[in-house]
Amino acid sequence: MIFLYKAKDKEGILKQGEIESADQHIAVSTLRKRGLVVIEVKAKSQGGMFFLSKFFNRVSFGDLVTTTRQLATMVGAGLNLSDSMDILEEQQTNKKFKEALGEISRDIKGGLALHQALAKHEDIFPPLYINLVKSGEASGKLDTVLLKMADSLEKDRNFKARIKGAMIYPVLVISMMIIVIFIMMIFVVPKLTDFFGQANLDLPLPTKILISASSFMASYWWLIILLIIISVILLKRWAKTTEGHLAMNNFILHIPIVGRITINVTLTNFSRTFSLLIGAGIPLLDAIKIVQDVTTNAIFKKSLVVTYSGVERGLTLSSELIAMPIYPRLVGQMVRVGEETGKMDEIFSRLAEYYESESDNLVKNLTSAIEPLVLIVLGIGVAFLVLSIILPIYQLTTSF
């Protein structure tokens, strides 16, 4: 990013200009290192094209996985980090990622550790990634940690792709159904209303309901769309508050099937992350803190705050997990086995595989359940529509 700054030098002379930096904090630090007293630093407005370039130049999950695996291979082959980064920079086609890799290479040559260089680019490398690299550097097993991380990231990517892929069909069908209903109510039914009005009939109740609904939608379609947009915006804003986020997550967890899928997906990510961290030699308390930071579900995040406090007081992780209703008893029991055998990373890896399989099955069951449900709703809708149209026509034909 480019920042505009105002600062004074040692002689008190005002200096103004631009500085390129990853964020505002680093920009201020750089200016201070130059011997300047910072007065103001703000991001330079770059118009709509900045947002377009930000969208098209974003670093994909696939880029991160591929780069991690390549880096692990080069480090394992004995290549030093700065040369490895130079090679990765040369191969990279994404402009943003290429610039970041170049900066990381320069920082390493300047004496920073890899995790410190990565920490300057938190928009690309998540906290989990940085902490694992830090652990790998400390233990002297950076190549092993990177390979495990690449495997874990690939599994995570494939898992998310399967979940999203399974949900495409029901979402598409429901969306098309809503669009068809909207078109019918606004464009088709009003023409039938004119016809029935000219026939001067005493319309049956289903037809009156259909005509009333159609008239309202045809007259106030803009208001309906506006209300939907406002409702979505207000709901999103509320969901960003602590109370709203907690309430929304709690509501989702209590939706039949969807709640179970959410819990299983969260437990899959939870277990896989713990397996990586424990396997990399990160202390348990630090691992809990990192998992807490990367967990998106507010209910699970809150439970990990309590878990951290309990483990800090000397309690076992398994006893804390067993005491919380949100975690299936299997999780606590398996973790207890891991604590007793000293194979916590293996146990969490097995838990991740188990809940990943459970999530796949639940999503398949959900799609299987949605298909007949959608057909039933469509059937009822079509039957009501046909009945509303046929009954007045039948009255009209029998009146002659």
MINU-702982 format. One line per field, with one value per residue (C-alpha): residue number from 1; residue in one letter; x, y, z. Coordinates in pm, 1 decimal, padded with zeros to 6 digits. Last residue first. Layout:
k (NUM,...)
r (a,...)
u (X,...)
v (Y,...)
w (Z,...)
***
This chain:
k (400,399,398,397,396,395,394,393,392,391,390,389,388,387,386,385,384,383,382,381,380,379,378,377,376,375,374,373,372,371,370,369,368,367,366,365,364,363,362,361,360,359,358,357,356,355,354,353,352,351,350,349,348,347,346,345,344,343,342,341,340,339,338,337,336,335,334,333,332,331,330,329,328,327,326,325,324,323,322,321,320,319,318,317,316,315,314,313,312,311,310,309,308,307,306,305,304,303,302,301,300,299,298,297,296,295,294,293,292,291,290,289,288,287,286,285,284,283,282,281,280,279,278,277,276,275,274,273,272,271,270,269,268,267,266,265,264,263,262,261,260,259,258,257,256,255,254,253,252,251,250,249,248,247,246,245,244,243,242,241,240,239,238,237,236,235,234,233,232,231,230,229,228,227,226,225,224,223,222,221,220,219,218,217,216,215,214,213,212,211,210,209,208,207,206,205,204,203,202,201,200,199,198,197,196,195,194,193,192,191,190,189,188,187,186,185,184,183,182,181,180,179,178,177,176,175,174,173,172,171,170,169,168,167,166,165,164,163,162,161,160,159,158,157,156,155,154,153,152,151,150,149,148,147,146,145,144,143,142,141,140,139,138,137,136,135,134,133,132,131,130,129,128,127,126,125,124,123,122,121,120,119,118,117,116,115,114,113,112,111,110,109,108,107,106,105,104,103,102,101,100,99,98,97,96,95,94,93,92,91,90,89,88,87,86,85,84,83,82,81,80,79,78,77,76,75,74,73,72,71,70,69,68,67,66,65,64,63,62,61,60,59,58,57,56,55,54,53,52,51,50,49,48,47,46,45,44,43,42,41,40,39,38,37,36,35,34,33,32,31,30,29,28,27,26,25,24,23,22,21,20,19,18,17,16,15,14,13,12,11,10,9,8,7,6,5,4,3,2,1)
r (f,s,t,t,l,q,y,i,p,l,i,i,s,l,v,l,f,a,v,g,i,g,l,v,i,l,v,l,p,e,i,a,s,t,l,n,k,v,l,n,d,s,e,s,e,y,y,e,a,l,r,s,f,i,e,d,m,k,g,t,e,e,g,v,r,v,m,q,g,v,l,r,p,y,i,p,m,a,i,l,e,s,s,l,t,l,g,r,e,v,g,s,y,t,v,v,l,s,k,k,f,i,a,n,t,t,v,d,q,v,i,k,i,a,d,l,l,p,i,g,a,g,i,l,l,s,f,t,r,s,f,n,t,l,t,v,n,i,t,i,r,g,v,i,p,i,h,l,i,f,n,n,m,a,l,h,g,e,t,t,k,a,w,r,k,l,l,i,v,s,i,i,i,l,l,i,i,l,w,w,y,s,a,m,f,s,s,a,s,i,l,i,k,t,p,l,p,l,d,l,n,a,q,g,f,f,d,t,l,k,p,v,v,f,i,m,m,i,f,i,v,i,i,m,m,s,i,v,l,v,p,y,i,m,a,g,k,i,r,a,k,f,n,r,d,k,e,l,s,d,a,m,k,l,l,v,t,d,l,k,g,s,a,e,g,s,k,v,l,n,i,y,l,p,p,f,i,d,e,h,k,a,l,a,q,h,l,a,l,g,g,k,i,d,r,s,i,e,g,l,a,e,k,f,k,k,n,t,q,q,e,e,l,i,d,m,s,d,s,l,n,l,g,a,g,v,m,t,a,l,q,r,t,t,t,v,l,d,g,f,s,v,r,n,f,f,k,s,l,f,f,m,g,g,q,s,k,a,k,v,e,i,v,v,l,g,r,k,r,l,t,s,v,a,i,h,q,d,a,s,e,i,e,g,q,k,l,i,g,e,k,d,k,a,k,y,l,f,i,m)
u (-07299.7,-07210.4,-07035.0,-06751.7,-06686.7,-06696.4,-06441.3,-06220.4,-06246.8,-06142.3,-05861.2,-05646.1,-05631.5,-05617.6,-05321.9,-05133.5,-05209.2,-05102.1,-04784.7,-04692.5,-04772.2,-04567.5,-04276.9,-04275.2,-04288.5,-04014.7,-03794.4,-03843.2,-03769.5,-03434.6,-03348.1,-03322.1,-03066.3,-02869.1,-02871.4,-02776.3,-02478.6,-02379.3,-02409.2,-02192.8,-01918.5,-01926.8,-01893.8,-01590.9,-01427.0,-01520.7,-01333.0,-01029.6,-00990.5,-01029.1,-00757.6,-00521.7,-00609.8,-00512.2,-00188.3,-00088.0,-00172.0,00049.5,00189.6,00006.3,-00187.1,-00250.0,-00354.5,-00597.1,-00744.0,-00776.3,-00977.9,-01211.7,-01260.7,-01338.4,-01569.1,-01779.8,-01896.5,-01785.5,-02061.4,-02155.2,-01828.3,-01696.0,-01545.0,-01335.4,-01198.9,-01120.4,-00940.2,-00725.0,-00598.4,-00628.9,-00324.5,-00459.9,-00339.0,-00529.9,-00849.9,-00796.2,-00718.6,-01031.0,-01249.8,-01112.4,-01150.5,-01522.4,-01566.2,-01402.2,-01626.5,-01937.9,-01801.2,-01736.4,-01439.5,-01159.9,-00817.6,-00755.2,-00878.8,-00662.9,-00363.5,-00441.5,-00495.5,-00161.2,00018.5,-00122.7,-00023.1,00337.9,00429.4,00627.6,00536.8,00320.2,00126.2,00059.6,-00028.9,-00255.2,-00424.5,-00499.4,-00641.9,-00856.6,-01010.5,-01058.6,-01246.9,-01428.6,-01553.4,-01675.0,-01846.0,-02018.3,-02134.1,-02264.2,-02453.0,-02611.1,-02711.7,-02870.2,-03140.4,-03070.7,-02944.5,-02580.3,-02696.6,-02882.0,-02574.4,-02359.8,-02609.2,-02638.1,-02259.4,-02205.4,-02489.1,-02357.5,-02000.5,-02110.3,-02037.3,-02367.5,-02553.2,-02385.9,-02460.1,-02824.9,-02860.0,-02716.3,-02931.7,-03247.3,-03173.3,-03125.4,-03443.1,-03642.9,-03522.2,-03613.1,-03962.2,-04003.4,-03902.8,-04156.4,-04427.1,-04691.4,-04631.8,-04564.3,-04883.7,-05093.8,-04952.9,-05024.9,-05379.1,-05432.7,-05306.6,-05517.5,-05828.5,-05765.3,-05732.2,-06058.6,-06280.4,-06361.1,-06713.2,-06684.2,-06710.3,-06548.4,-06357.1,-06196.2,-06099.6,-05908.5,-05737.4,-05632.7,-05494.4,-05265.9,-05161.6,-05068.9,-04801.2,-04571.9,-04523.8,-04636.7,-04494.5,-04159.6,-04120.6,-04220.2,-03963.6,-03689.3,-03767.9,-03756.3,-03429.7,-03270.8,-03399.9,-03259.6,-02920.7,-02882.4,-02974.7,-02724.3,-02430.9,-02425.4,-02234.3,-01967.3,-01920.2,-01866.2,-01637.7,-01432.4,-01396.7,-01257.5,-01023.3,-00882.7,-00841.6,-00667.5,-00437.4,-00363.3,-00281.9,-00046.5,00124.8,00155.6,00307.6,00559.2,00637.6,00690.0,00926.7,01126.6,01149.0,01279.9,01551.1,01331.8,01324.5,01284.8,00998.5,00825.7,00846.6,00716.0,00422.6,00351.1,00356.5,00116.6,-00127.2,-00119.8,-00231.8,00016.5,-00120.9,-00289.0,-00039.6,00244.0,00489.6,00463.4,00627.4,00957.0,00948.1,00863.4,01158.9,01408.8,01532.2,01897.2,01884.4,01907.9,01590.0,01422.6,01525.2,01379.2,01056.2,01027.9,01067.6,00813.1,00563.9,00617.0,00556.6,00247.1,00094.0,00181.4,00057.5,00284.2,00533.0,00829.3,01087.4,00957.2,00977.9,01339.3,01432.2,01259.1,01462.3,01781.9,01694.6,01604.2,01919.3,01900.9,01970.6,01734.4,01487.3,01477.3,01400.8,01128.4,00965.5,00965.3,00796.0,00529.4,00461.2,00444.3,00188.6,-00031.2,-00018.2,-00098.8,-00393.0,-00535.9,-00539.3,-00334.9,-00535.7,-00426.1,-00768.0,-00952.9,-00684.5,-00653.6,-01028.3,-01020.6,-00734.7,-00911.4,-01201.9,-00998.7,-00642.3,-00681.5,-00343.7,-00344.6,-00267.2,00040.5,00051.6,00299.8,00595.2,00922.8,01183.8,01517.7,01497.7,01420.4,01116.1,00989.3,01026.1,00840.5,00550.5,00522.7,00534.3,00236.2,00043.3,00056.5,00253.0,00454.2,00510.5,00594.1,00471.6,00573.3,00580.1,00864.9,00835.7,01170.8,01224.8,01602.8,01590.9,01334.1,00960.9,00689.1,00379.7,00298.0,00095.3,00078.8,00101.3,00000.0)
v (-02073.7,-02047.7,-02386.7,-02254.6,-01946.7,-02142.5,-02389.8,-02097.8,-01952.7,-02291.3,-02360.9,-02056.6,-02078.3,-02457.7,-02445.7,-02201.8,-02397.5,-02724.8,-02560.1,-02431.0,-02760.0,-02951.9,-02707.6,-02740.2,-03121.9,-03124.2,-02900.0,-03134.4,-03438.7,-03283.7,-03129.1,-03464.3,-03606.0,-03279.5,-03295.7,-03663.8,-03592.5,-03302.6,-03530.1,-03799.2,-03552.7,-03400.6,-03744.1,-03823.2,-03494.2,-03565.6,-03898.5,-03769.3,-03475.6,-03707.2,-03931.2,-03633.7,-03519.8,-03861.4,-03867.1,-03520.0,-03617.0,-03922.6,-03907.5,-04227.3,-04089.2,-03747.6,-03901.4,-04137.9,-03836.4,-03658.8,-03955.5,-03941.5,-03564.6,-03582.6,-03887.6,-03702.3,-03467.5,-03107.5,-02847.0,-02994.5,-02874.9,-03078.1,-03340.9,-03070.3,-02940.3,-03291.0,-03373.7,-03057.4,-03147.2,-02910.0,-02721.1,-02366.1,-02275.5,-02577.3,-02436.0,-02080.5,-02210.1,-02427.3,-02129.7,-01924.1,-02234.2,-02250.1,-01888.8,-01965.2,-02270.7,-02057.4,-01771.8,-01996.1,-01856.7,-02057.1,-01918.7,-01722.2,-01999.1,-02252.2,-02021.9,-01983.6,-02357.8,-02426.2,-02172.7,-02346.7,-02688.5,-02596.4,-02599.9,-02909.8,-02918.1,-03226.5,-03036.2,-02751.7,-02965.5,-03201.2,-02905.4,-02749.2,-03075.0,-03125.6,-02775.1,-02778.0,-03110.3,-03000.1,-02686.9,-02893.4,-03137.7,-02860.1,-02681.3,-03008.3,-03083.4,-02738.3,-02771.7,-03111.6,-02948.0,-02577.5,-02545.5,-02470.8,-02192.4,-02017.0,-02029.1,-01883.6,-01602.7,-01528.2,-01517.3,-01293.1,-01065.3,-01030.8,-00957.6,-00721.1,-00826.1,-01016.4,-00690.5,-00528.4,-00831.8,-00836.2,-00464.1,-00506.5,-00815.9,-00642.9,-00330.4,-00542.0,-00745.1,-00429.3,-00267.1,-00578.2,-00585.0,-00207.9,-00237.8,-00516.8,-00289.3,-00270.3,-00605.7,-00778.2,-00638.7,-00720.0,-01075.3,-01141.1,-01009.9,-01209.4,-01533.5,-01487.9,-01407.7,-01714.7,-01944.4,-01793.8,-01852.6,-01561.2,-01423.5,-01363.6,-01043.2,-01200.7,-00876.0,-00904.9,-01268.0,-01166.3,-00872.7,-01099.7,-01355.8,-01085.7,-00987.6,-01357.3,-01377.9,-01074.0,-00998.1,-01318.9,-01553.0,-01371.3,-01375.6,-01743.0,-01828.1,-01632.7,-01806.0,-02151.3,-02066.9,-01973.1,-02292.7,-02509.2,-02331.4,-02352.2,-02722.3,-02798.6,-02586.6,-02730.3,-03047.4,-02846.7,-02614.5,-02906.4,-03087.7,-02771.5,-02710.1,-03063.2,-03031.4,-02702.3,-02839.4,-03151.0,-02931.6,-02705.3,-03009.0,-03154.9,-02816.0,-02780.8,-03126.2,-03039.1,-02703.2,-02865.5,-03125.6,-02860.0,-02637.1,-02912.8,-02718.7,-02706.0,-02325.9,-02278.1,-02528.7,-02362.0,-02019.3,-02170.0,-02316.5,-01980.4,-01798.0,-02045.2,-02034.6,-01652.0,-01646.8,-01573.5,-01351.0,-01061.0,-01123.7,-01000.4,-00846.2,-01165.9,-01356.4,-01172.9,-01249.3,-01615.3,-01639.5,-01495.8,-01142.9,-01071.3,-00833.4,-01123.8,-01257.6,-00916.6,-00896.9,-01243.0,-01154.0,-00833.8,-01029.5,-01288.9,-01008.8,-00849.3,-01184.1,-01250.9,-00917.6,-00958.8,-01319.9,-01485.7,-01645.1,-01832.3,-01557.0,-01492.0,-01863.0,-01874.4,-01564.8,-01710.7,-02030.6,-01826.4,-01633.1,-01952.5,-02152.7,-02459.3,-02786.1,-03015.9,-03006.5,-02625.6,-02657.1,-02919.4,-02730.8,-02408.1,-02585.7,-02731.3,-02392.4,-02220.2,-02471.2,-02438.8,-02057.3,-02034.8,-02274.3,-02061.6,-01768.7,-01452.3,-01146.6,-00972.5,-00962.3,-00828.9,-00579.4,-00462.4,-00397.8,-00224.3,-00001.1,00070.6,00222.1,00508.9,00514.1,00703.5,00716.9,00556.1,00790.9,00882.4,01197.0,01379.6,01139.2,01267.7,01165.2,00995.4,00755.1,00477.0,00679.0,00677.7,00300.2,00247.8,00470.5,00274.5,-00056.4,00053.9,00183.9,-00146.6,-00338.1,-00029.6,00221.8,00574.9,00904.7,01259.5,01548.3,01680.9,01972.8,02111.8,02077.2,02040.0,01674.0,01608.5,01671.1,01443.1,01440.0,01115.2,00979.8,00601.9,00360.9,00000.0)
w (-02028.9,-01657.7,-01662.9,-01881.8,-01662.7,-01339.5,-01483.8,-01593.0,-01241.1,-01087.8,-01339.9,-01259.7,-00878.6,-00895.1,-01138.0,-00916.2,-00598.1,-00764.1,-00900.1,-00554.1,-00382.5,-00640.9,-00617.4,-00237.8,-00266.5,-00533.0,-00316.2,-00020.8,-00241.0,-00346.3,-00007.8,00172.1,-00072.7,-00058.4,00321.5,00327.1,00099.5,00328.2,00631.7,00471.9,00379.1,00728.8,00890.6,00670.4,00769.6,01130.6,01124.4,00931.9,01172.7,01473.3,01331.7,01296.2,01648.9,01782.8,01583.2,01712.5,02071.8,02073.2,02428.2,02523.4,02821.7,02666.4,02335.3,02509.9,02691.4,02355.5,02226.3,02526.6,02497.6,02127.0,02160.8,02419.2,02144.3,02208.3,02254.5,02592.7,02757.1,03053.6,02821.6,02649.4,02981.0,03106.7,02779.0,02789.7,03135.2,03430.4,03561.6,03600.0,03248.4,03119.3,03269.1,03136.8,02788.2,02794.4,02894.9,02603.3,02383.6,02466.4,02355.2,02019.5,01980.1,02030.3,01813.1,01509.9,01315.1,01478.9,01375.2,01696.5,01928.6,01745.1,01805.3,02176.7,02221.4,02048.3,02270.8,02578.4,02441.6,02360.4,01986.2,01892.2,01522.1,01579.6,01847.7,01603.4,01302.8,01498.0,01671.0,01332.0,01194.7,01504.7,01501.1,01122.2,01142.8,01460.2,01280.5,00983.7,01221.8,01419.2,01102.7,00952.2,01273.9,01271.5,00905.3,00983.9,01201.5,01278.4,01638.5,01544.9,01311.1,01596.4,01823.1,01544.9,01490.3,01864.8,01914.5,01612.0,01724.8,02078.9,01966.7,01688.3,01329.0,01308.0,01373.1,01074.0,00856.2,00967.4,00898.3,00545.7,00474.0,00601.4,00394.0,00078.0,00143.4,00218.7,-00104.9,-00308.9,-00155.4,-00207.0,-00574.2,-00622.6,-00478.7,-00749.0,-00920.4,-00586.7,-00429.1,-00733.2,-00749.5,-00380.0,-00417.6,-00741.1,-00583.8,-00269.4,-00476.7,-00696.0,-00393.6,-00246.8,-00551.2,-00787.2,-00825.7,-01199.2,-01406.3,-01719.1,-01779.3,-01435.4,-01499.9,-01814.2,-01644.0,-01356.9,-01604.5,-01744.2,-01389.2,-01320.2,-01591.7,-01540.8,-01167.5,-00996.2,-01260.2,-01274.3,-00893.2,-00873.2,-01143.9,-00960.6,-00626.1,-00790.1,-00966.8,-00632.3,-00466.0,-00747.9,-00749.7,-00369.7,-00375.6,-00656.2,-00533.0,-00179.1,-00267.4,-00447.3,-00149.9,00089.5,-00155.8,-00218.8,00156.5,00203.8,-00093.6,00039.4,00393.3,00264.1,00054.2,00352.6,00569.8,00310.3,00267.7,00646.2,00679.2,00405.7,00568.3,00910.2,00762.4,00572.8,00882.9,01108.7,01295.2,01608.5,01634.3,01257.9,01244.7,01541.9,01376.6,01051.6,01245.6,01408.7,01073.6,00909.8,01201.7,01198.7,00830.7,00547.6,00271.8,00457.2,00738.8,00518.4,00766.3,00973.8,00686.8,00740.0,01112.4,01042.2,00801.2,01049.9,00982.4,00899.8,00603.7,00359.8,00519.9,00481.4,00114.2,00044.4,00227.1,00021.5,-00302.3,-00187.2,-00114.1,-00456.7,-00631.6,-00419.1,-00520.1,-00889.3,-00920.0,-01177.2,-00933.5,-01083.3,-01022.8,-00671.2,-00586.6,-00712.1,-00508.8,-00203.4,-00229.6,-00267.2,00052.4,00240.7,00172.1,-00053.0,00131.1,-00060.9,00227.9,00199.0,-00174.1,-00126.6,00162.7,-00042.9,-00333.4,-00102.9,00057.1,-00283.0,-00410.9,-00100.1,-00101.7,-00472.0,-00423.8,-00143.0,-00381.3,-00341.8,-00439.0,-00756.6,-00927.2,-00622.0,-00514.3,-00875.8,-00888.0,-00548.8,-00660.0,-00989.7,-00797.8,-00656.4,-00524.3,-00198.2,-00023.3,00318.6,00607.5,00811.1,01023.2,01246.6,01242.3,01387.1,01129.4,01196.1,00901.3,01147.2,01250.5,00890.8,00867.9,01197.4,01080.6,00751.4,00942.5,01154.4,00851.4,00662.5,00396.5,00302.4,00022.1,00134.5,-00005.8,00073.8,00315.3,00527.4,00767.1,00889.0,01263.9,01239.5,01335.0,01057.4,01078.0,00944.9,00722.5,00541.8,00251.3,00240.6,-00054.5,00000.0)
***
